[in-house]
Amino acid sequence: VPMGVLTCMKYLMFIFNVLVFAGGTCLAGMGVWVAVDPAGFQDIVAARAVLSTGAWLLLAVGIALSLLGFLGCCGALRRSRPLLLL
């Protein structure tokens, strides 16, 4: 396999993992916003317990995706197979 292809794959993996990290950070931010904002979503969330659970689930999934994207970025830059498999 030519060296240029491997370098291209490295940077594509890095970019993809940055996008996963950014998406996870946005989800975590929305989860915090929905769970904490007293004026916007709190009236809806207080009326339905399912939405409150959904806010915490959104926060947990966002944190998990952020962690996954961060580890993927580190793995892509270091060419670490265990980090990429994680």
Secondary structure as UniProt FT lines:
FT   HELIX           3..36
FT   TURN            38..41
FT   HELIX           42..47
FT   HELIX           49..78
FT   HELIX           81..85
//
